[in-house]
Amino acid sequence: MRKIPIYSVDRDDKKIAISFDCAWGNEYTAKLLEEMERYDVKCTFFTVSFWAEKYPEDMKSIINAGHEIGTHSKTHPHMSALNADKIDYELDYSCEVIENITGQKVSLFRPPYGDYDNLLLERAES
């Protein structure tokens, strides 16, 4: 039976989740943070570790503005093509990089390309 990741959460209030993937450039990061502050909006940034390593000051700005950071993997692979050891490496490495830069534990993961299988969900849960 195919497992399904969390796509939505039922809420009684009228709120939505806003998220961004950080995997390439950072030319819009400051403007996004500025606009979200202007409208008192909080969101989640899902970052790959090479982006976090390249833009640590942006990572700190995201956290200092009260937003959340989740992992988007280490190298942005098709995760369903990986075995358990490679999945663990992608997740562990990326979480360690994010935690070292921000000082905050990572609890969210968004798979690159939306690509997942049961093995990935099991490894991410563990």
C-alpha positions as CSV (number, residue, x, y, z in Angstrom):
1,M,0.0,0.0,0.0
2,R,1.4,3.4,-1.0
3,K,1.9,5.8,1.9
4,I,0.8,9.4,1.5
5,P,2.7,12.4,3.0
6,I,0.9,15.2,4.7
7,Y,-0.5,17.5,2.1
8,S,-2.9,19.5,4.2
9,V,-4.0,19.9,7.8
10,D,-7.6,20.6,8.8
11,R,-8.0,23.8,10.7
12,D,-11.0,25.6,12.2
13,D,-9.5,29.0,11.4
14,K,-9.0,30.4,8.0
15,K,-5.3,30.2,7.5
16,I,-3.1,28.9,4.7
17,A,0.5,27.7,4.7
18,I,3.0,29.6,2.5
19,S,6.3,28.0,1.7
20,F,9.3,28.5,-0.6
21,D,12.0,26.2,-1.9
22,C,15.5,27.6,-1.6
23,A,17.7,25.6,-4.1
24,W,19.3,28.0,-6.5
25,G,19.7,31.8,-6.2
26,N,18.9,34.3,-3.4
27,E,18.0,37.4,-5.4
28,Y,14.4,37.5,-4.1
29,T,15.0,36.4,-0.5
30,A,15.4,39.9,1.0
31,K,12.3,41.2,-0.9
32,L,10.2,38.2,0.2
33,L,11.2,38.8,3.9
34,E,10.4,42.5,3.6
35,E,7.0,41.9,2.1
36,M,6.1,39.2,4.7
37,E,7.2,41.5,7.5
38,R,5.0,44.3,6.0
39,Y,1.9,42.0,6.1
40,D,2.9,40.1,9.3
41,V,3.0,36.8,7.4
42,K,5.1,33.8,8.5
43,C,6.1,31.0,6.2
44,T,8.4,28.0,5.8
45,F,11.5,28.0,3.6
46,F,12.6,24.5,2.5
47,T,16.3,24.7,1.7
48,V,18.9,22.3,0.2
49,S,22.2,22.3,2.1
50,F,24.3,23.8,-0.7
51,W,22.0,26.8,-0.6
52,A,22.2,27.1,3.1
53,E,26.0,26.8,2.9
54,K,26.2,29.5,0.2
55,Y,23.8,31.9,1.8
56,P,24.2,31.5,5.6
57,E,23.3,35.2,6.2
58,D,20.0,34.7,4.4
59,M,19.3,31.6,6.6
60,K,19.9,33.7,9.7
61,S,17.7,36.5,8.4
62,I,14.9,34.0,7.7
63,I,15.1,32.6,11.3
64,N,15.5,36.1,12.8
65,A,12.3,37.2,11.1
66,G,10.4,34.4,12.8
67,H,10.0,32.0,9.8
68,E,10.6,28.3,9.8
69,I,13.3,26.4,7.8
70,G,12.8,22.8,6.7
71,T,15.1,20.6,4.6
72,H,14.7,20.1,0.9
73,S,17.6,17.5,0.9
74,K,21.4,17.9,0.5
75,T,21.7,17.8,-3.3
76,H,18.1,18.0,-4.7
77,P,17.9,14.4,-6.1
78,H,15.0,12.3,-7.1
79,M,14.6,10.7,-3.7
80,S,12.7,7.7,-4.9
81,A,15.8,6.6,-6.8
82,L,17.9,6.4,-3.7
83,N,18.4,3.5,-1.3
84,A,17.9,3.9,2.5
85,D,21.5,4.8,3.2
86,K,21.6,7.5,0.6
87,I,18.2,8.9,1.8
88,D,19.5,9.0,5.3
89,Y,22.7,10.8,4.1
90,E,20.7,13.4,2.2
91,L,18.4,14.1,5.2
92,D,21.0,13.9,7.9
93,Y,23.6,16.0,6.2
94,S,21.1,18.7,5.2
95,C,19.5,18.9,8.7
96,E,23.0,19.1,10.2
97,V,24.0,22.1,8.0
98,I,20.7,23.9,8.7
99,E,21.0,23.3,12.4
100,N,24.6,24.4,12.5
101,I,23.7,27.7,10.8
102,T,20.4,28.5,12.5
103,G,20.8,26.8,15.9
104,Q,17.3,25.3,15.4
105,K,16.3,21.7,14.9
106,V,14.8,20.8,11.6
107,S,11.4,19.0,11.8
108,L,10.0,19.5,8.2
109,F,11.1,18.0,4.9
110,R,9.9,18.6,1.4
111,P,11.2,16.1,-1.2
112,P,12.6,17.6,-4.4
113,Y,10.3,17.5,-7.4
114,G,7.6,16.2,-5.0
115,D,9.2,12.8,-5.7
116,Y,8.7,10.2,-2.9
117,D,8.0,6.6,-2.2
118,N,7.3,4.5,0.9
119,L,10.9,4.1,1.7
120,L,11.5,7.8,1.7
121,L,8.5,8.5,3.9
122,E,9.7,5.8,6.4
123,R,13.2,7.2,6.5
124,A,12.0,10.7,6.9
125,E,9.7,9.7,9.7
126,S,12.6,8.0,11.5
